[in-house]
Amino acid sequence: MGIKTQPFDIAEHLETDEDVWEFLAEVLATGTTSDFIHALNTAARAKGMTEVAKQAGVTRASLYKSLSAEGNPRFETINKIVEALGGRLSVVGQ
């Protein structure tokens, strides 16, 4: 007899902008590029894919494709998504 579990979707728990930015910052600091793209997908779902796509100036279908496991978004697309989520990309020294 196995342990019963329920699905967990972090997007359902990203309720504030601060939640989103802490989540993205942690994934960026500790994960891979693929992990960050997946985290952007999660953040976009938390904010609403339609609204994020509109703010980023891309179609909803294109946003889903870019942020899918098979997607390979251009830097420009990633930047637009981050801006649509209310943030900006920056480079800092270590």
PDB file with one MODEL, atoms N, CA, C and O in Angstrom:
MODEL        1
ATOM      1  N   MET A   1       0.844  -1.178   0.000  1.00  0.00           N
ATOM      2  CA  MET A   1       0.000   0.000   0.000  1.00  0.00           C
ATOM      3  C   MET A   1       0.890   1.242   0.000  1.00  0.00           C
ATOM      4  O   MET A   1       1.762   1.391   0.856  1.00  0.00           O
ATOM      5  N   GLY A   2       0.663   2.126  -0.963  1.00  0.00           N
ATOM      6  CA  GLY A   2       1.482   3.322  -1.105  1.00  0.00           C
ATOM      7  C   GLY A   2       0.962   4.482  -0.275  1.00  0.00           C
ATOM      8  O   GLY A   2      -0.145   4.448   0.263  1.00  0.00           O
ATOM      9  N   ILE A   3       1.774   5.482  -0.193  1.00  0.00           N
ATOM     10  CA  ILE A   3       1.406   6.709   0.512  1.00  0.00           C
ATOM     11  C   ILE A   3       0.575   7.565  -0.425  1.00  0.00           C
ATOM     12  O   ILE A   3       0.948   7.774  -1.579  1.00  0.00           O
ATOM     13  N   LYS A   4      -0.549   8.059   0.067  1.00  0.00           N
ATOM     14  CA  LYS A   4      -1.393   8.931  -0.745  1.00  0.00           C
ATOM     15  C   LYS A   4      -0.840  10.351  -0.691  1.00  0.00           C
ATOM     16  O   LYS A   4      -0.556  10.886   0.381  1.00  0.00           O
ATOM     17  N   THR A   5      -0.696  10.935  -1.851  1.00  0.00           N
ATOM     18  CA  THR A   5      -0.215  12.313  -1.940  1.00  0.00           C
ATOM     19  C   THR A   5      -1.177  13.128  -2.794  1.00  0.00           C
ATOM     20  O   THR A   5      -2.037  12.580  -3.484  1.00  0.00           O
ATOM     21  N   GLN A   6      -1.018  14.417  -2.735  1.00  0.00           N
ATOM     22  CA  GLN A   6      -1.804  15.309  -3.577  1.00  0.00           C
ATOM     23  C   GLN A   6      -0.842  16.119  -4.425  1.00  0.00           C
ATOM     24  O   GLN A   6       0.273  16.415  -3.995  1.00  0.00           O
ATOM     25  N   PRO A   7      -1.267  16.477  -5.631  1.00  0.00           N
ATOM     26  CA  PRO A   7      -0.400  17.302  -6.475  1.00  0.00           C
ATOM     27  C   PRO A   7      -0.081  18.632  -5.790  1.00  0.00           C
ATOM     28  O   PRO A   7      -0.916  19.194  -5.081  1.00  0.00           O
ATOM     29  N   PHE A   8       1.133  19.121  -6.012  1.00  0.00           N
ATOM     30  CA  PHE A   8       1.544  20.408  -5.453  1.00  0.00           C
ATOM     31  C   PHE A   8       1.995  21.295  -6.598  1.00  0.00           C
ATOM     32  O   PHE A   8       2.879  20.921  -7.369  1.00  0.00           O
ATOM     33  N   ASP A   9       1.396  22.456  -6.709  1.00  0.00           N
ATOM     34  CA  ASP A   9       1.769  23.419  -7.744  1.00  0.00           C
ATOM     35  C   ASP A   9       2.192  24.706  -7.062  1.00  0.00           C
ATOM     36  O   ASP A   9       1.360  25.415  -6.496  1.00  0.00           O
ATOM     37  N   ILE A  10       3.478  25.010  -7.113  1.00  0.00           N
ATOM     38  CA  ILE A  10       4.009  26.199  -6.448  1.00  0.00           C
ATOM     39  C   ILE A  10       3.323  27.465  -6.950  1.00  0.00           C
ATOM     40  O   ILE A  10       3.215  28.441  -6.207  1.00  0.00           O
ATOM     41  N   ALA A  11       2.858  27.467  -8.199  1.00  0.00           N
ATOM     42  CA  ALA A  11       2.193  28.657  -8.754  1.00  0.00           C
ATOM     43  C   ALA A  11       0.996  29.074  -7.902  1.00  0.00           C
ATOM     44  O   ALA A  11       0.683  30.260  -7.805  1.00  0.00           O
ATOM     45  N   GLU A  12       0.339  28.114  -7.295  1.00  0.00           N
ATOM     46  CA  GLU A  12      -0.821  28.415  -6.450  1.00  0.00           C
ATOM     47  C   GLU A  12      -0.421  29.118  -5.156  1.00  0.00           C
ATOM     48  O   GLU A  12      -1.275  29.668  -4.461  1.00  0.00           O
ATOM     49  N   HIS A  13       0.852  29.105  -4.833  1.00  0.00           N
ATOM     50  CA  HIS A  13       1.329  29.687  -3.577  1.00  0.00           C
ATOM     51  C   HIS A  13       2.143  30.968  -3.777  1.00  0.00           C
ATOM     52  O   HIS A  13       2.609  31.569  -2.809  1.00  0.00           O
ATOM     53  N   LEU A  14       2.309  31.376  -5.021  1.00  0.00           N
ATOM     54  CA  LEU A  14       3.000  32.635  -5.319  1.00  0.00           C
ATOM     55  C   LEU A  14       1.939  33.730  -5.374  1.00  0.00           C
ATOM     56  O   LEU A  14       1.437  34.071  -6.445  1.00  0.00           O
ATOM     57  N   GLU A  15       1.611  34.267  -4.222  1.00  0.00           N
ATOM     58  CA  GLU A  15       0.470  35.174  -4.115  1.00  0.00           C
ATOM     59  C   GLU A  15       0.834  36.645  -4.266  1.00  0.00           C
ATOM     60  O   GLU A  15      -0.020  37.450  -4.637  1.00  0.00           O
ATOM     61  N   THR A  16       2.070  37.011  -3.992  1.00  0.00           N
ATOM     62  CA  THR A  16       2.472  38.415  -4.072  1.00  0.00           C
ATOM     63  C   THR A  16       3.658  38.557  -5.022  1.00  0.00           C
ATOM     64  O   THR A  16       4.315  37.577  -5.373  1.00  0.00           O
ATOM     65  N   ASP A  17       3.914  39.794  -5.428  1.00  0.00           N
ATOM     66  CA  ASP A  17       5.097  40.043  -6.259  1.00  0.00           C
ATOM     67  C   ASP A  17       6.359  39.611  -5.523  1.00  0.00           C
ATOM     68  O   ASP A  17       7.276  39.055  -6.127  1.00  0.00           O
ATOM     69  N   GLU A  18       6.403  39.868  -4.226  1.00  0.00           N
ATOM     70  CA  GLU A  18       7.574  39.469  -3.436  1.00  0.00           C
ATOM     71  C   GLU A  18       7.766  37.956  -3.470  1.00  0.00           C
ATOM     72  O   GLU A  18       8.894  37.477  -3.586  1.00  0.00           O
ATOM     73  N   ASP A  19       6.672  37.202  -3.368  1.00  0.00           N
ATOM     74  CA  ASP A  19       6.757  35.741  -3.467  1.00  0.00           C
ATOM     75  C   ASP A  19       7.386  35.332  -4.796  1.00  0.00           C
ATOM     76  O   ASP A  19       8.271  34.477  -4.845  1.00  0.00           O
ATOM     77  N   VAL A  20       6.911  35.961  -5.874  1.00  0.00           N
ATOM     78  CA  VAL A  20       7.412  35.638  -7.213  1.00  0.00           C
ATOM     79  C   VAL A  20       8.900  35.931  -7.308  1.00  0.00           C
ATOM     80  O   VAL A  20       9.664  35.103  -7.805  1.00  0.00           O
ATOM     81  N   TRP A  21       9.327  37.115  -6.831  1.00  0.00           N
ATOM     82  CA  TRP A  21      10.734  37.499  -6.964  1.00  0.00           C
ATOM     83  C   TRP A  21      11.650  36.671  -6.076  1.00  0.00           C
ATOM     84  O   TRP A  21      12.768  36.348  -6.477  1.00  0.00           O
ATOM     85  N   GLU A  22      11.198  36.324  -4.887  1.00  0.00           N
ATOM     86  CA  GLU A  22      12.003  35.446  -4.019  1.00  0.00           C
ATOM     87  C   GLU A  22      12.165  34.070  -4.663  1.00  0.00           C
ATOM     88  O   GLU A  22      13.250  33.488  -4.641  1.00  0.00           O
ATOM     89  N   PHE A  23      11.083  33.561  -5.231  1.00  0.00           N
ATOM     90  CA  PHE A  23      11.111  32.264  -5.905  1.00  0.00           C
ATOM     91  C   PHE A  23      12.082  32.292  -7.088  1.00  0.00           C
ATOM     92  O   PHE A  23      12.941  31.419  -7.210  1.00  0.00           O
ATOM     93  N   LEU A  24      11.945  33.299  -7.961  1.00  0.00           N
ATOM     94  CA  LEU A  24      12.821  33.394  -9.129  1.00  0.00           C
ATOM     95  C   LEU A  24      14.280  33.598  -8.726  1.00  0.00           C
ATOM     96  O   LEU A  24      15.174  33.003  -9.326  1.00  0.00           O
ATOM     97  N   ALA A  25      14.526  34.425  -7.724  1.00  0.00           N
ATOM     98  CA  ALA A  25      15.898  34.674  -7.269  1.00  0.00           C
ATOM     99  C   ALA A  25      16.533  33.395  -6.736  1.00  0.00           C
ATOM    100  O   ALA A  25      17.701  33.121  -7.009  1.00  0.00           O
ATOM    101  N   GLU A  26      15.776  32.618  -5.984  1.00  0.00           N
ATOM    102  CA  GLU A  26      16.307  31.368  -5.428  1.00  0.00           C
ATOM    103  C   GLU A  26      16.635  30.372  -6.536  1.00  0.00           C
ATOM    104  O   GLU A  26      17.688  29.734  -6.516  1.00  0.00           O
ATOM    105  N   VAL A  27      15.732  30.243  -7.495  1.00  0.00           N
ATOM    106  CA  VAL A  27      15.985  29.314  -8.599  1.00  0.00           C
ATOM    107  C   VAL A  27      17.182  29.776  -9.419  1.00  0.00           C
ATOM    108  O   VAL A  27      18.010  28.959  -9.822  1.00  0.00           O
ATOM    109  N   LEU A  28      17.278  31.064  -9.668  1.00  0.00           N
ATOM    110  CA  LEU A  28      18.409  31.587 -10.434  1.00  0.00           C
ATOM    111  C   LEU A  28      19.727  31.359  -9.698  1.00  0.00           C
ATOM    112  O   LEU A  28      20.745  31.065 -10.325  1.00  0.00           O
ATOM    113  N   ALA A  29      19.714  31.493  -8.379  1.00  0.00           N
ATOM    114  CA  ALA A  29      20.933  31.331  -7.578  1.00  0.00           C
ATOM    115  C   ALA A  29      21.354  29.872  -7.431  1.00  0.00           C
ATOM    116  O   ALA A  29      22.546  29.582  -7.320  1.00  0.00           O
ATOM    117  N   THR A  30      20.400  28.960  -7.429  1.00  0.00           N
ATOM    118  CA  THR A  30      20.727  27.569  -7.107  1.00  0.00           C
ATOM    119  C   THR A  30      20.470  26.575  -8.231  1.00  0.00           C
ATOM    120  O   THR A  30      20.905  25.426  -8.150  1.00  0.00           O
ATOM    121  N   GLY A  31      19.776  27.000  -9.268  1.00  0.00           N
ATOM    122  CA  GLY A  31      19.389  26.063 -10.316  1.00  0.00           C
ATOM    123  C   GLY A  31      20.148  26.256 -11.612  1.00  0.00           C
ATOM    124  O   GLY A  31      21.109  27.022 -11.691  1.00  0.00           O
ATOM    125  N   THR A  32      19.695  25.549 -12.610  1.00  0.00           N
ATOM    126  CA  THR A  32      20.266  25.626 -13.952  1.00  0.00           C
ATOM    127  C   THR A  32      19.456  26.612 -14.792  1.00  0.00           C
ATOM    128  O   THR A  32      18.429  27.127 -14.348  1.00  0.00           O
ATOM    129  N   THR A  33      19.926  26.864 -15.995  1.00  0.00           N
ATOM    130  CA  THR A  33      19.178  27.713 -16.924  1.00  0.00           C
ATOM    131  C   THR A  33      17.801  27.116 -17.185  1.00  0.00           C
ATOM    132  O   THR A  33      16.806  27.841 -17.210  1.00  0.00           O
ATOM    133  N   SER A  34      17.735  25.812 -17.377  1.00  0.00           N
ATOM    134  CA  SER A  34      16.450  25.141 -17.596  1.00  0.00           C
ATOM    135  C   SER A  34      15.533  25.305 -16.394  1.00  0.00           C
ATOM    136  O   SER A  34      14.327  25.500 -16.548  1.00  0.00           O
ATOM    137  N   ASP A  35      16.099  25.227 -15.207  1.00  0.00           N
ATOM    138  CA  ASP A  35      15.304  25.433 -13.992  1.00  0.00           C
ATOM    139  C   ASP A  35      14.707  26.840 -13.974  1.00  0.00           C
ATOM    140  O   ASP A  35      13.553  27.025 -13.588  1.00  0.00           O
ATOM    141  N   PHE A  36      15.503  27.834 -14.396  1.00  0.00           N
ATOM    142  CA  PHE A  36      15.017  29.209 -14.396  1.00  0.00           C
ATOM    143  C   PHE A  36      13.893  29.395 -15.409  1.00  0.00           C
ATOM    144  O   PHE A  36      12.914  30.083 -15.121  1.00  0.00           O
ATOM    145  N   ILE A  37      14.017  28.798 -16.582  1.00  0.00           N
ATOM    146  CA  ILE A  37      12.954  28.883 -17.591  1.00  0.00           C
ATOM    147  C   ILE A  37      11.682  28.248 -17.030  1.00  0.00           C
ATOM    148  O   ILE A  37      10.588  28.790 -17.191  1.00  0.00           O
ATOM    149  N   HIS A  38      11.832  27.103 -16.375  1.00  0.00           N
ATOM    150  CA  HIS A  38      10.677  26.445 -15.753  1.00  0.00           C
ATOM    151  C   HIS A  38      10.078  27.340 -14.662  1.00  0.00           C
ATOM    152  O   HIS A  38       8.857  27.421 -14.527  1.00  0.00           O
ATOM    153  N   ALA A  39      10.928  28.004 -13.890  1.00  0.00           N
ATOM    154  CA  ALA A  39      10.453  28.911 -12.841  1.00  0.00           C
ATOM    155  C   ALA A  39       9.715  30.107 -13.443  1.00  0.00           C
ATOM    156  O   ALA A  39       8.722  30.566 -12.879  1.00  0.00           O
ATOM    157  N   LEU A  40      10.188  30.614 -14.576  1.00  0.00           N
ATOM    158  CA  LEU A  40       9.467  31.692 -15.264  1.00  0.00           C
ATOM    159  C   LEU A  40       8.084  31.218 -15.687  1.00  0.00           C
ATOM    160  O   LEU A  40       7.109  31.964 -15.594  1.00  0.00           O
ATOM    161  N   ASN A  41       8.003  29.979 -16.151  1.00  0.00           N
ATOM    162  CA  ASN A  41       6.707  29.395 -16.507  1.00  0.00           C
ATOM    163  C   ASN A  41       5.794  29.380 -15.288  1.00  0.00           C
ATOM    164  O   ASN A  41       4.630  29.771 -15.372  1.00  0.00           O
ATOM    165  N   THR A  42       6.319  28.933 -14.170  1.00  0.00           N
ATOM    166  CA  THR A  42       5.539  28.874 -12.932  1.00  0.00           C
ATOM    167  C   THR A  42       5.082  30.263 -12.512  1.00  0.00           C
ATOM    168  O   THR A  42       3.923  30.449 -12.140  1.00  0.00           O
ATOM    169  N   ALA A  43       5.982  31.238 -12.569  1.00  0.00           N
ATOM    170  CA  ALA A  43       5.640  32.613 -12.193  1.00  0.00           C
ATOM    171  C   ALA A  43       4.588  33.187 -13.133  1.00  0.00           C
ATOM    172  O   ALA A  43       3.668  33.875 -12.690  1.00  0.00           O
ATOM    173  N   ALA A  44       4.717  32.910 -14.424  1.00  0.00           N
ATOM    174  CA  ALA A  44       3.741  33.403 -15.400  1.00  0.00           C
ATOM    175  C   ALA A  44       2.368  32.780 -15.154  1.00  0.00           C
ATOM    176  O   ALA A  44       1.348  33.458 -15.271  1.00  0.00           O
ATOM    177  N   ARG A  45       2.341  31.497 -14.815  1.00  0.00           N
ATOM    178  CA  ARG A  45       1.059  30.861 -14.488  1.00  0.00           C
ATOM    179  C   ARG A  45       0.451  31.476 -13.240  1.00  0.00           C
ATOM    180  O   ARG A  45      -0.764  31.657 -13.161  1.00  0.00           O
ATOM    181  N   ALA A  46       1.292  31.797 -12.263  1.00  0.00           N
ATOM    182  CA  ALA A  46       0.804  32.415 -11.024  1.00  0.00           C
ATOM    183  C   ALA A  46       0.186  33.780 -11.310  1.00  0.00           C
ATOM    184  O   ALA A  46      -0.816  34.149 -10.697  1.00  0.00           O
ATOM    185  N   LYS A  47       0.773  34.524 -12.230  1.00  0.00           N
ATOM    186  CA  LYS A  47       0.296  35.869 -12.576  1.00  0.00           C
ATOM    187  C   LYS A  47      -0.822  35.838 -13.611  1.00  0.00           C
ATOM    188  O   LYS A  47      -1.581  36.798 -13.742  1.00  0.00           O
ATOM    189  N   GLY A  48      -0.919  34.733 -14.345  1.00  0.00           N
ATOM    190  CA  GLY A  48      -1.900  34.618 -15.425  1.00  0.00           C
ATOM    191  C   GLY A  48      -1.203  34.692 -16.770  1.00  0.00           C
ATOM    192  O   GLY A  48      -0.701  35.744 -17.166  1.00  0.00           O
ATOM    193  N   MET A  49      -1.176  33.574 -17.466  1.00  0.00           N
ATOM    194  CA  MET A  49      -0.446  33.495 -18.736  1.00  0.00           C
ATOM    195  C   MET A  49      -0.954  34.502 -19.758  1.00  0.00           C
ATOM    196  O   MET A  49      -0.160  35.108 -20.478  1.00  0.00           O
ATOM    197  N   THR A  50      -2.266  34.686 -19.827  1.00  0.00           N
ATOM    198  CA  THR A  50      -2.822  35.614 -20.810  1.00  0.00           C
ATOM    199  C   THR A  50      -2.337  37.029 -20.557  1.00  0.00           C
ATOM    200  O   THR A  50      -1.932  37.725 -21.488  1.00  0.00           O
ATOM    201  N   GLU A  51      -2.374  37.457 -19.308  1.00  0.00           N
ATOM    202  CA  GLU A  51      -1.944  38.810 -18.960  1.00  0.00           C
ATOM    203  C   GLU A  51      -0.440  38.985 -19.163  1.00  0.00           C
ATOM    204  O   GLU A  51      -0.002  40.019 -19.668  1.00  0.00           O
ATOM    205  N   VAL A  52       0.347  37.996 -18.781  1.00  0.00           N
ATOM    206  CA  VAL A  52       1.799  38.079 -18.963  1.00  0.00           C
ATOM    207  C   VAL A  52       2.132  38.140 -20.455  1.00  0.00           C
ATOM    208  O   VAL A  52       2.978  38.932 -20.871  1.00  0.00           O
ATOM    209  N   ALA A  53       1.472  37.310 -21.255  1.00  0.00           N
ATOM    210  CA  ALA A  53       1.707  37.326 -22.705  1.00  0.00           C
ATOM    211  C   ALA A  53       1.381  38.697 -23.284  1.00  0.00           C
ATOM    212  O   ALA A  53       2.140  39.239 -24.088  1.00  0.00           O
ATOM    213  N   LYS A  54       0.255  39.245 -22.871  1.00  0.00           N
ATOM    214  CA  LYS A  54      -0.157  40.569 -23.356  1.00  0.00           C
ATOM    215  C   LYS A  54       0.885  41.623 -22.989  1.00  0.00           C
ATOM    216  O   LYS A  54       1.293  42.417 -23.836  1.00  0.00           O
ATOM    217  N   GLN A  55       1.315  41.632 -21.726  1.00  0.00           N
ATOM    218  CA  GLN A  55       2.303  42.608 -21.263  1.00  0.00           C
ATOM    219  C   GLN A  55       3.658  42.420 -21.950  1.00  0.00           C
ATOM    220  O   GLN A  55       4.388  43.386 -22.169  1.00  0.00           O
ATOM    221  N   ALA A  56       3.986  41.174 -22.287  1.00  0.00           N
ATOM    222  CA  ALA A  56       5.272  40.875 -22.935  1.00  0.00           C
ATOM    223  C   ALA A  56       5.225  41.118 -24.443  1.00  0.00           C
ATOM    224  O   ALA A  56       6.259  41.126 -25.110  1.00  0.00           O
ATOM    225  N   GLY A  57       4.025  41.314 -24.969  1.00  0.00           N
ATOM    226  CA  GLY A  57       3.892  41.548 -26.405  1.00  0.00           C
ATOM    227  C   GLY A  57       4.059  40.300 -27.243  1.00  0.00           C
ATOM    228  O   GLY A  57       4.526  40.360 -28.380  1.00  0.00           O
ATOM    229  N   VAL A  58       3.672  39.156 -26.668  1.00  0.00           N
ATOM    230  CA  VAL A  58       3.723  37.886 -27.394  1.00  0.00           C
ATOM    231  C   VAL A  58       2.361  37.218 -27.281  1.00  0.00           C
ATOM    232  O   VAL A  58       1.546  37.594 -26.439  1.00  0.00           O
ATOM    233  N   THR A  59       2.118  36.235 -28.125  1.00  0.00           N
ATOM    234  CA  THR A  59       0.858  35.509 -28.020  1.00  0.00           C
ATOM    235  C   THR A  59       0.935  34.530 -26.850  1.00  0.00           C
ATOM    236  O   THR A  59       2.016  34.137 -26.410  1.00  0.00           O
ATOM    237  N   ARG A  60      -0.225  34.158 -26.371  1.00  0.00           N
ATOM    238  CA  ARG A  60      -0.281  33.194 -25.268  1.00  0.00           C
ATOM    239  C   ARG A  60       0.369  31.876 -25.694  1.00  0.00           C
ATOM    240  O   ARG A  60       1.118  31.265 -24.931  1.00  0.00           O
ATOM    241  N   ALA A  61       0.070  31.448 -26.930  1.00  0.00           N
ATOM    242  CA  ALA A  61       0.641  30.195 -27.445  1.00  0.00           C
ATOM    243  C   ALA A  61       2.166  30.279 -27.520  1.00  0.00           C
ATOM    244  O   ALA A  61       2.868  29.325 -27.185  1.00  0.00           O
ATOM    245  N   SER A  62       2.661  31.420 -27.957  1.00  0.00           N
ATOM    246  CA  SER A  62       4.112  31.606 -28.049  1.00  0.00           C
ATOM    247  C   SER A  62       4.756  31.599 -26.667  1.00  0.00           C
ATOM    248  O   SER A  62       5.853  31.069 -26.490  1.00  0.00           O
ATOM    249  N   LEU A  63       4.068  32.189 -25.685  1.00  0.00           N
ATOM    250  CA  LEU A  63       4.582  32.191 -24.308  1.00  0.00           C
ATOM    251  C   LEU A  63       4.656  30.766 -23.773  1.00  0.00           C
ATOM    252  O   LEU A  63       5.669  30.364 -23.200  1.00  0.00           O
ATOM    253  N   TYR A  64       3.578  29.999 -23.962  1.00  0.00           N
ATOM    254  CA  TYR A  64       3.581  28.604 -23.524  1.00  0.00           C
ATOM    255  C   TYR A  64       4.722  27.835 -24.190  1.00  0.00           C
ATOM    256  O   TYR A  64       5.435  27.078 -23.531  1.00  0.00           O
ATOM    257  N   LYS A  65       4.890  28.034 -25.502  1.00  0.00           N
ATOM    258  CA  LYS A  65       5.931  27.311 -26.233  1.00  0.00           C
ATOM    259  C   LYS A  65       7.321  27.702 -25.737  1.00  0.00           C
ATOM    260  O   LYS A  65       8.170  26.838 -25.518  1.00  0.00           O
ATOM    261  N   SER A  66       7.554  28.998 -25.561  1.00  0.00           N
ATOM    262  CA  SER A  66       8.868  29.469 -25.103  1.00  0.00           C
ATOM    263  C   SER A  66       9.240  28.909 -23.742  1.00  0.00           C
ATOM    264  O   SER A  66      10.401  28.590 -23.489  1.00  0.00           O
ATOM    265  N   LEU A  67       8.243  28.789 -22.863  1.00  0.00           N
ATOM    266  CA  LEU A  67       8.509  28.367 -21.486  1.00  0.00           C
ATOM    267  C   LEU A  67       8.267  26.878 -21.248  1.00  0.00           C
ATOM    268  O   LEU A  67       8.307  26.412 -20.110  1.00  0.00           O
ATOM    269  N   SER A  68       8.018  26.135 -22.324  1.00  0.00           N
ATOM    270  CA  SER A  68       7.811  24.693 -22.177  1.00  0.00           C
ATOM    271  C   SER A  68       9.155  23.989 -22.013  1.00  0.00           C
ATOM    272  O   SER A  68      10.212  24.590 -22.206  1.00  0.00           O
ATOM    273  N   ALA A  69       9.100  22.724 -21.657  1.00  0.00           N
ATOM    274  CA  ALA A  69      10.327  21.937 -21.486  1.00  0.00           C
ATOM    275  C   ALA A  69      11.115  21.860 -22.792  1.00  0.00           C
ATOM    276  O   ALA A  69      12.339  21.733 -22.775  1.00  0.00           O
ATOM    277  N   GLU A  70      10.412  21.939 -23.926  1.00  0.00           N
ATOM    278  CA  GLU A  70      11.072  21.886 -25.229  1.00  0.00           C
ATOM    279  C   GLU A  70      11.444  23.274 -25.738  1.00  0.00           C
ATOM    280  O   GLU A  70      12.122  23.401 -26.757  1.00  0.00           O
ATOM    281  N   GLY A  71      11.010  24.299 -25.041  1.00  0.00           N
ATOM    282  CA  GLY A  71      11.256  25.669 -25.489  1.00  0.00           C
ATOM    283  C   GLY A  71      12.712  26.074 -25.337  1.00  0.00           C
ATOM    284  O   GLY A  71      13.452  25.536 -24.513  1.00  0.00           O
ATOM    285  N   ASN A  72      13.094  27.032 -26.151  1.00  0.00           N
ATOM    286  CA  ASN A  72      14.447  27.581 -26.095  1.00  0.00           C
ATOM    287  C   ASN A  72      14.324  29.086 -26.342  1.00  0.00           C
ATOM    288  O   ASN A  72      14.709  29.580 -27.402  1.00  0.00           O
ATOM    289  N   PRO A  73      13.784  29.811 -25.352  1.00  0.00           N
ATOM    290  CA  PRO A  73      13.497  31.227 -25.581  1.00  0.00           C
ATOM    291  C   PRO A  73      14.762  32.052 -25.780  1.00  0.00           C
ATOM    292  O   PRO A  73      15.807  31.787 -25.185  1.00  0.00           O
ATOM    293  N   ARG A  74      14.632  33.054 -26.631  1.00  0.00           N
ATOM    294  CA  ARG A  74      15.727  33.994 -26.843  1.00  0.00           C
ATOM    295  C   ARG A  74      15.848  34.879 -25.608  1.00  0.00           C
ATOM    296  O   ARG A  74      14.908  35.013 -24.824  1.00  0.00           O
ATOM    297  N   PHE A  75      17.023  35.477 -25.451  1.00  0.00           N
ATOM    298  CA  PHE A  75      17.249  36.377 -24.320  1.00  0.00           C
ATOM    299  C   PHE A  75      16.226  37.505 -24.330  1.00  0.00           C
ATOM    300  O   PHE A  75      15.704  37.880 -23.281  1.00  0.00           O
ATOM    301  N   GLU A  76      15.939  38.042 -25.504  1.00  0.00           N
ATOM    302  CA  GLU A  76      14.961  39.126 -25.632  1.00  0.00           C
ATOM    303  C   GLU A  76      13.598  38.696 -25.086  1.00  0.00           C
ATOM    304  O   GLU A  76      12.919  39.477 -24.419  1.00  0.00           O
ATOM    305  N   THR A  77      13.205  37.468 -25.367  1.00  0.00           N
ATOM    306  CA  THR A  77      11.923  36.955 -24.882  1.00  0.00           C
ATOM    307  C   THR A  77      11.941  36.821 -23.367  1.00  0.00           C
ATOM    308  O   THR A  77      10.977  37.193 -22.698  1.00  0.00           O
ATOM    309  N   ILE A  78      13.023  36.296 -22.829  1.00  0.00           N
ATOM    310  CA  ILE A  78      13.145  36.168 -21.373  1.00  0.00           C
ATOM    311  C   ILE A  78      13.050  37.544 -20.724  1.00  0.00           C
ATOM    312  O   ILE A  78      12.361  37.709 -19.717  1.00  0.00           O
ATOM    313  N   ASN A  79      13.733  38.523 -21.288  1.00  0.00           N
ATOM    314  CA  ASN A  79      13.698  39.883 -20.751  1.00  0.00           C
ATOM    315  C   ASN A  79      12.276  40.442 -20.777  1.00  0.00           C
ATOM    316  O   ASN A  79      11.835  41.056 -19.806  1.00  0.00           O
ATOM    317  N   LYS A  80      11.561  40.236 -21.878  1.00  0.00           N
ATOM    318  CA  LYS A  80      10.178  40.717 -21.981  1.00  0.00           C
ATOM    319  C   LYS A  80       9.283  40.056 -20.937  1.00  0.00           C
ATOM    320  O   LYS A  80       8.414  40.707 -20.356  1.00  0.00           O
ATOM    321  N   ILE A  81       9.495  38.771 -20.701  1.00  0.00           N
ATOM    322  CA  ILE A  81       8.688  38.050 -19.713  1.00  0.00           C
ATOM    323  C   ILE A  81       8.975  38.585 -18.314  1.00  0.00           C
ATOM    324  O   ILE A  81       8.051  38.827 -17.536  1.00  0.00           O
ATOM    325  N   VAL A  82      10.245  38.767 -17.997  1.00  0.00           N
ATOM    326  CA  VAL A  82      10.616  39.308 -16.684  1.00  0.00           C
ATOM    327  C   VAL A  82       9.995  40.691 -16.500  1.00  0.00           C
ATOM    328  O   VAL A  82       9.457  40.990 -15.433  1.00  0.00           O
ATOM    329  N   GLU A  83      10.065  41.527 -17.520  1.00  0.00           N
ATOM    330  CA  GLU A  83       9.465  42.860 -17.432  1.00  0.00           C
ATOM    331  C   GLU A  83       7.948  42.772 -17.289  1.00  0.00           C
ATOM    332  O   GLU A  83       7.352  43.544 -16.538  1.00  0.00           O
ATOM    333  N   ALA A  84       7.319  41.839 -18.004  1.00  0.00           N
ATOM    334  CA  ALA A  84       5.869  41.654 -17.900  1.00  0.00           C
ATOM    335  C   ALA A  84       5.467  41.202 -16.496  1.00  0.00           C
ATOM    336  O   ALA A  84       4.360  41.484 -16.038  1.00  0.00           O
ATOM    337  N   LEU A  85       6.364  40.509 -15.828  1.00  0.00           N
ATOM    338  CA  LEU A  85       6.111  40.074 -14.453  1.00  0.00           C
ATOM    339  C   LEU A  85       6.374  41.200 -13.456  1.00  0.00           C
ATOM    340  O   LEU A  85       6.156  41.043 -12.255  1.00  0.00           O
ATOM    341  N   GLY A  86       6.849  42.344 -13.974  1.00  0.00           N
ATOM    342  CA  GLY A  86       7.078  43.500 -13.111  1.00  0.00           C
ATOM    343  C   GLY A  86       8.504  43.656 -12.629  1.00  0.00           C
ATOM    344  O   GLY A  86       8.764  44.399 -11.682  1.00  0.00           O
ATOM    345  N   GLY A  87       9.432  42.964 -13.269  1.00  0.00           N
ATOM    346  CA  GLY A  87      10.823  43.029 -12.829  1.00  0.00           C
ATOM    347  C   GLY A  87      11.744  43.511 -13.919  1.00  0.00           C
ATOM    348  O   GLY A  87      11.300  43.980 -14.967  1.00  0.00           O
ATOM    349  N   ARG A  88      13.020  43.392 -13.668  1.00  0.00           N
ATOM    350  CA  ARG A  88      14.036  43.709 -14.665  1.00  0.00           C
ATOM    351  C   ARG A  88      15.242  42.824 -14.406  1.00  0.00           C
ATOM    352  O   ARG A  88      15.510  42.419 -13.275  1.00  0.00           O
ATOM    353  N   LEU A  89      15.952  42.538 -15.467  1.00  0.00           N
ATOM    354  CA  LEU A  89      17.178  41.755 -15.352  1.00  0.00           C
ATOM    355  C   LEU A  89      18.334  42.690 -15.052  1.00  0.00           C
ATOM    356  O   LEU A  89      18.361  43.827 -15.522  1.00  0.00           O
ATOM    357  N   SER A  90      19.283  42.212 -14.271  1.00  0.00           N
ATOM    358  CA  SER A  90      20.483  42.996 -14.001  1.00  0.00           C
ATOM    359  C   SER A  90      21.648  42.047 -13.770  1.00  0.00           C
ATOM    360  O   SER A  90      21.466  40.863 -13.490  1.00  0.00           O
ATOM    361  N   VAL A  91      22.836  42.592 -13.894  1.00  0.00           N
ATOM    362  CA  VAL A  91      24.053  41.820 -13.673  1.00  0.00           C
ATOM    363  C   VAL A  91      24.756  42.427 -12.472  1.00  0.00           C
ATOM    364  O   VAL A  91      24.923  43.643 -12.388  1.00  0.00           O
ATOM    365  N   VAL A  92      25.166  41.573 -11.544  1.00  0.00           N
ATOM    366  CA  VAL A  92      25.879  42.046 -10.356  1.00  0.00           C
ATOM    367  C   VAL A  92      27.145  41.217 -10.183  1.00  0.00           C
ATOM    368  O   VAL A  92      27.196  40.054 -10.583  1.00  0.00           O
ATOM    369  N   GLY A  93      28.143  41.810  -9.598  1.00  0.00           N
ATOM    370  CA  GLY A  93      29.380  41.087  -9.317  1.00  0.00           C
ATOM    371  C   GLY A  93      29.175  40.110  -8.168  1.00  0.00           C
ATOM    372  O   GLY A  93      28.291  40.286  -7.330  1.00  0.00           O
ATOM    373  N   GLN A  94      30.007  39.079  -8.147  1.00  0.00           N
ATOM    374  CA  GLN A  94      29.859  38.071  -7.098  1.00  0.00           C
ATOM    375  C   GLN A  94      30.683  38.402  -5.898  1.00  0.00           C
ATOM    376  O   GLN A  94      30.675  37.655  -4.919  1.00  0.00           O
TER     377      GLN A  94
ENDMDL
END
